[in-house]
Amino acid sequence: MDTAIVIGAGPAGLAGAAQLRRAGVGAVVLEQGAAIAPQWRARYDRLRLNSPRWFSALPDGPAFPAGTGTFPTRDELVAYLDAYAAHHALDIRFDTRVERLERAGDRWVVRTSDGELRASHVVVAGGYEHRPFIPAWAGRTRFRGEVLHAAGYRSATPYRGRDMLVVGPGCSGAEMAFDLAEGGAQRVRLAVRTPPNILIREPIGAPLAVLFRALPPRIGDAVVRFVRRRKVGDLTEFGLPIPEEGVFTRLRRLGVAPMIVDLEVIEAIRAGRIEIVAAVESFDETGVMLADGVRLEPDAVIAATGYRSGLEPLVGHLDVLDAHGVPVVTDGEALPGLRFIGYDPRPAQIRHGGKEAARAAKAIAQSVRRAPRVSLRVVRA
């Protein structure tokens, strides 16, 4: 059996390997962590998916088990991914860090922490939320309080009775701010540079978003703006005016998703339990200076400031990434035998990654049937 290499054992990588096996192509999954989906396992305790369970499944696998909530929790998703990998008997090699891809003739050389692997087809599925990113704020290293990226936040327990500043009004930032307010923080502020588009988490939301994503952005923008006015209302006096750029226009232009939260988060903002403040500009030893000139003295700062793909060491020399480190080609071959899946942010991202995986596997299987048989070879360092 011909063998392809899949990099990353998250949802997209698991789906890619499963679809390859179903198409008659062997697949070895390389995962730098010690378990399936390590980044999902490490997320905060309150996390739930923004898409309902029936819109979050991977192709040709078991459904979420009975008793799973409408919006699966972190632990429910991890259990589902474990079951999916077991269902397809996937060959996953843990604790294997992929360091670099290089082309050698008609095959790829995959340099890893455990030696070299060679194969005709490589699927990179490490995820676009791979490496935590904190802006290079002036003076941050002098700040004597705690600065923590959202990737390291688990719960409000360590922050009870403390003055907290959360930076970034995305889904994670808003939910962490609410978690802190619920969990006993003395004061919670949420720093916002660009007012977000806001949606309430609802079962019908993801299916409608997928539908509108296929239409001209102005149509989806108008519908979502109407829904926001009805369900969220005007939050201008609280520091969150409705942005001029709509949800789908911003998603296409920047890949920035809206703030999707439960209604209780909006209620906490209206009640002043979460205070909206201006963007962070700089730090000093004991405080944070905001863009509007206000100076705060929080005990700790949680930076919900996003992630980067972290693909530069792996493929930066191959001229397949744009200026932001994102693959230029996310639907098809970036180079002969090289594909990226899971790097195109969409509504119902897990489901979309599964569809990308199915398309990639079908194309790889067709290529393998046309080519001479090539097996995976391992060369120990």
Legacy VTK file of the C-alpha trace (Angstrom):
# vtk DataFile Version 3.0
C-alpha trace
ASCII
DATASET POLYDATA
POINTS 381 float
0.000 0.000 0.000
1.272 3.461 -0.922
1.687 5.724 2.115
1.203 9.451 2.623
2.345 11.520 5.579
-0.114 13.670 7.509
1.335 16.280 9.861
-0.862 16.996 12.875
-3.376 14.849 14.800
-6.048 17.512 15.210
-9.488 17.274 13.589
-8.312 18.068 10.036
-5.324 15.724 10.242
-7.391 12.852 11.628
-9.990 13.340 8.913
-7.265 13.481 6.272
-5.697 10.212 7.421
-9.080 8.483 7.696
-10.135 9.567 4.219
-6.802 8.486 2.746
-7.188 5.010 4.253
-10.737 4.729 2.924
-9.396 5.667 -0.519
-6.783 2.912 -0.364
-3.804 5.094 0.496
-1.887 4.350 3.679
-1.422 7.294 6.032
1.024 7.896 8.853
0.106 10.789 11.158
2.969 12.638 12.844
2.017 14.477 16.038
4.462 16.445 18.165
2.269 16.066 21.244
1.737 12.991 23.400
-1.952 12.582 22.534
-4.520 13.317 19.864
-5.488 16.989 19.500
-3.110 18.326 22.190
-4.070 21.941 21.528
-7.744 21.192 22.094
-6.957 19.285 25.285
-5.110 22.328 26.634
-7.912 24.860 26.084
-9.807 26.529 28.923
-12.320 24.580 31.002
-15.400 26.581 29.927
-14.808 26.114 26.193
-17.645 24.895 24.011
-17.822 24.693 20.241
-19.663 27.472 18.445
-21.286 25.016 16.047
-23.769 22.343 17.216
-22.672 18.719 17.482
-24.609 17.651 14.364
-22.686 20.288 12.421
-19.276 19.486 13.917
-18.691 15.833 13.029
-15.896 14.515 10.821
-16.649 12.474 7.680
-17.311 8.729 7.812
-17.010 8.373 11.546
-19.129 7.862 14.624
-21.533 10.561 15.694
-21.135 12.386 18.965
-22.482 10.019 21.624
-25.882 10.350 23.252
-25.820 12.864 26.076
-23.431 15.253 24.330
-24.584 18.831 24.715
-25.881 20.858 21.794
-22.535 22.657 21.712
-19.889 20.072 22.666
-17.495 20.969 25.470
-13.745 20.713 25.214
-13.742 17.287 26.867
-16.624 16.017 24.730
-14.794 17.044 21.577
-11.540 15.398 22.701
-13.393 12.156 23.515
-15.047 12.289 20.085
-11.681 12.722 18.331
-10.188 9.827 20.293
-13.120 7.643 19.241
-12.792 8.768 15.612
-9.112 7.811 15.482
-9.853 4.425 17.075
-12.766 3.812 14.686
-10.432 4.240 11.692
-7.453 2.489 13.370
-5.195 5.388 12.451
-1.414 5.024 12.584
-0.381 7.988 14.753
3.215 8.525 15.854
3.221 10.726 18.937
6.088 12.810 20.306
7.350 13.292 16.765
8.144 16.899 15.912
8.306 17.710 12.208
11.138 20.166 11.649
11.377 20.732 7.893
10.041 19.615 4.522
12.313 19.382 1.519
11.826 18.173 -2.018
14.070 15.373 -3.303
13.285 14.378 -6.862
9.652 13.284 -7.050
9.305 12.751 -3.293
9.242 14.737 -0.081
11.806 14.417 2.676
10.160 14.974 6.055
12.788 15.755 8.671
11.566 14.940 12.159
12.883 14.661 15.686
12.928 10.887 15.132
14.697 10.759 11.782
13.709 11.269 8.150
10.635 10.014 6.321
10.120 10.058 2.579
6.843 9.957 0.696
5.286 11.249 -2.490
2.438 13.005 -0.706
2.427 15.152 2.428
-0.637 16.751 4.009
0.096 19.543 6.505
-2.708 19.878 9.056
-1.067 21.483 12.063
-3.838 24.036 12.444
-3.917 27.796 11.960
-4.162 28.276 15.731
-0.824 26.614 16.387
1.529 29.116 18.001
0.263 31.603 20.620
0.890 35.225 19.663
1.393 38.138 22.058
2.041 41.598 20.556
5.398 43.206 21.252
3.935 45.840 23.569
6.473 48.411 24.706
7.576 47.810 28.299
5.900 44.422 28.676
8.999 42.753 30.082
9.176 45.399 32.829
5.650 44.726 34.057
5.777 43.086 37.489
2.291 41.592 37.197
1.443 38.428 35.306
1.037 38.425 31.509
-0.460 35.203 30.207
-1.545 34.181 26.728
-5.070 32.779 26.528
-3.554 29.425 25.552
-2.334 29.093 29.132
-5.620 30.042 30.807
-7.695 27.230 32.312
-10.127 28.709 34.820
-10.797 31.688 37.086
-9.666 29.873 40.238
-6.147 31.383 40.422
-7.540 34.886 39.859
-10.204 35.175 42.544
-10.134 38.578 44.203
-7.740 39.994 41.598
-7.982 42.921 39.176
-7.950 41.410 35.681
-7.435 42.793 32.183
-8.296 40.600 29.192
-6.990 41.820 25.826
-8.881 40.874 22.683
-12.655 40.740 22.033
-12.819 37.444 20.160
-14.779 34.400 21.325
-12.045 33.297 23.731
-11.384 36.753 25.157
-15.056 37.435 25.834
-15.647 34.005 27.371
-12.568 34.273 29.576
-13.662 37.709 30.763
-17.058 36.243 31.671
-15.436 33.236 33.334
-13.346 35.577 35.487
-16.369 37.686 36.414
-18.328 34.548 37.335
-15.356 33.025 39.113
-14.759 35.773 41.649
-12.279 38.191 40.109
-12.476 41.558 41.860
-12.695 43.505 38.607
-12.685 42.471 34.938
-11.918 44.692 31.980
-11.829 43.722 28.315
-9.516 45.755 26.057
-10.829 46.289 22.526
-8.979 47.849 19.599
-11.443 47.082 16.798
-15.113 46.633 17.807
-16.132 43.077 16.917
-19.133 41.797 15.096
-21.185 39.969 17.744
-23.372 36.900 17.357
-25.287 34.934 19.971
-24.410 31.228 20.061
-27.470 29.407 18.689
-28.004 25.987 17.064
-29.106 27.537 13.774
-26.173 29.964 13.664
-23.503 27.750 12.079
-25.749 26.298 9.316
-26.912 29.788 8.362
-23.328 31.077 8.428
-22.251 28.325 6.038
-25.127 29.235 3.734
-24.373 32.968 3.774
-20.636 32.305 3.341
-21.441 31.043 -0.151
-23.316 34.248 -1.055
-21.946 37.744 -1.736
-20.661 39.153 1.606
-23.029 42.136 1.551
-26.050 39.808 1.806
-24.775 37.958 4.871
-23.540 41.210 6.414
-26.997 42.769 6.143
-28.768 39.763 7.655
-26.323 39.459 10.559
-26.496 43.189 11.268
-30.294 42.922 11.474
-30.086 39.885 13.778
-27.545 41.621 15.993
-29.819 44.629 16.475
-32.673 42.310 17.445
-30.791 39.909 19.715
-27.867 41.960 21.082
-29.068 45.532 20.819
-27.006 48.703 20.842
-23.872 48.393 22.972
-22.322 51.690 21.892
-22.568 53.210 25.374
-20.655 50.211 26.723
-17.833 50.587 24.214
-18.981 48.103 21.558
-20.603 49.941 18.633
-21.675 47.950 15.593
-18.689 47.999 13.196
-19.139 49.362 9.703
-17.492 46.284 8.190
-19.805 43.293 8.377
-19.119 39.741 9.511
-18.577 38.126 6.128
-16.673 41.017 4.578
-14.234 40.990 7.501
-13.971 37.202 7.425
-13.040 37.215 3.731
-10.678 40.169 3.966
-8.836 39.282 7.179
-9.954 35.804 8.198
-11.314 37.333 11.426
-14.315 35.549 12.924
-17.018 37.355 14.888
-17.363 37.273 18.673
-19.785 34.383 19.239
-20.999 34.222 22.835
-23.946 33.271 24.987
-26.436 35.971 25.902
-25.181 35.937 29.509
-21.911 37.493 28.339
-23.804 40.429 26.828
-25.790 40.782 30.037
-22.555 40.907 32.040
-21.290 43.725 29.818
-24.518 45.678 30.246
-24.352 45.170 34.019
-20.782 46.461 34.183
-19.376 43.158 35.392
-17.216 43.207 32.273
-15.956 46.721 31.497
-14.936 47.528 27.924
-11.785 49.672 27.691
-9.519 50.924 24.917
-6.699 48.950 23.334
-3.420 48.311 25.129
-0.544 50.531 24.014
2.270 49.908 26.486
3.323 48.661 29.919
5.408 49.983 32.771
6.466 48.297 36.013
3.037 48.417 37.620
0.562 49.454 34.963
-0.847 49.367 31.456
-1.340 52.433 29.251
-4.357 52.339 26.949
-4.814 53.976 23.562
-7.105 56.658 25.010
-4.508 57.728 27.586
-6.069 55.899 30.543
-3.639 54.019 32.774
-4.695 50.830 34.568
-2.967 48.808 37.262
-4.234 45.246 36.821
-2.844 42.360 38.793
-2.714 40.164 35.699
-3.217 40.472 31.943
-4.591 37.684 29.761
-3.705 38.175 26.103
-6.461 36.661 23.956
-4.539 38.014 20.982
-4.678 35.071 18.640
-2.318 32.553 17.163
-0.008 32.113 14.229
0.314 29.043 12.035
3.996 28.589 12.946
4.694 27.114 9.503
7.794 29.158 8.667
10.412 26.687 9.997
8.625 23.852 8.234
7.910 25.286 4.781
8.985 28.941 4.838
11.764 28.200 2.333
9.327 26.723 -0.202
7.542 29.981 -1.109
4.101 28.571 -0.236
3.151 31.050 2.523
1.815 34.583 2.327
3.125 37.568 4.302
1.139 36.431 7.365
2.541 32.898 7.342
-0.680 31.377 5.991
-0.628 28.907 3.077
-1.318 30.618 -0.231
-3.092 27.526 -1.566
-5.617 25.885 0.759
-7.645 23.932 -1.816
-5.369 21.837 -3.984
-1.644 21.266 -4.294
0.621 24.048 -3.053
3.477 22.171 -4.739
3.431 18.713 -6.349
2.464 16.294 -3.597
2.084 18.981 -0.896
-1.280 20.051 0.503
-2.517 22.126 3.438
-5.853 21.484 5.154
-7.446 23.274 8.088
-5.952 26.688 7.315
-9.025 28.320 5.788
-11.094 29.778 8.665
-14.779 29.173 8.041
-18.006 28.818 10.025
-18.241 25.278 11.450
-14.478 24.964 11.091
-14.213 21.302 12.124
-16.827 20.232 9.587
-15.169 22.346 6.903
-11.767 20.806 7.666
-13.324 17.368 7.221
-14.596 18.350 3.794
-11.157 19.672 2.845
-9.679 16.365 3.983
-12.095 14.379 1.819
-11.226 16.414 -1.278
-7.494 16.116 -0.616
-7.698 12.352 -0.071
-9.654 11.841 -3.284
-7.090 13.807 -5.300
-4.149 12.002 -3.686
-5.722 8.595 -4.334
-6.196 9.473 -8.000
-2.565 10.577 -8.225
-1.320 7.414 -6.526
-3.256 5.196 -8.926
-1.538 6.916 -11.856
1.981 6.767 -10.378
4.452 3.943 -9.650
4.107 2.455 -6.169
6.164 4.313 -3.540
6.328 3.179 0.081
7.164 5.174 3.157
10.824 4.920 4.110
12.335 5.835 7.451
15.935 6.948 7.797
17.081 7.296 11.394
19.123 10.378 12.193
LINES 1 382
381 0 1 2 3 4 5 6 7 8 9 10 11 12 13 14 15 16 17 18 19 20 21 22 23 24 25 26 27 28 29 30 31 32 33 34 35 36 37 38 39 40 41 42 43 44 45 46 47 48 49 50 51 52 53 54 55 56 57 58 59 60 61 62 63 64 65 66 67 68 69 70 71 72 73 74 75 76 77 78 79 80 81 82 83 84 85 86 87 88 89 90 91 92 93 94 95 96 97 98 99 100 101 102 103 104 105 106 107 108 109 110 111 112 113 114 115 116 117 118 119 120 121 122 123 124 125 126 127 128 129 130 131 132 133 134 135 136 137 138 139 140 141 142 143 144 145 146 147 148 149 150 151 152 153 154 155 156 157 158 159 160 161 162 163 164 165 166 167 168 169 170 171 172 173 174 175 176 177 178 179 180 181 182 183 184 185 186 187 188 189 190 191 192 193 194 195 196 197 198 199 200 201 202 203 204 205 206 207 208 209 210 211 212 213 214 215 216 217 218 219 220 221 222 223 224 225 226 227 228 229 230 231 232 233 234 235 236 237 238 239 240 241 242 243 244 245 246 247 248 249 250 251 252 253 254 255 256 257 258 259 260 261 262 263 264 265 266 267 268 269 270 271 272 273 274 275 276 277 278 279 280 281 282 283 284 285 286 287 288 289 290 291 292 293 294 295 296 297 298 299 300 301 302 303 304 305 306 307 308 309 310 311 312 313 314 315 316 317 318 319 320 321 322 323 324 325 326 327 328 329 330 331 332 333 334 335 336 337 338 339 340 341 342 343 344 345 346 347 348 349 350 351 352 353 354 355 356 357 358 359 360 361 362 363 364 365 366 367 368 369 370 371 372 373 374 375 376 377 378 379 380
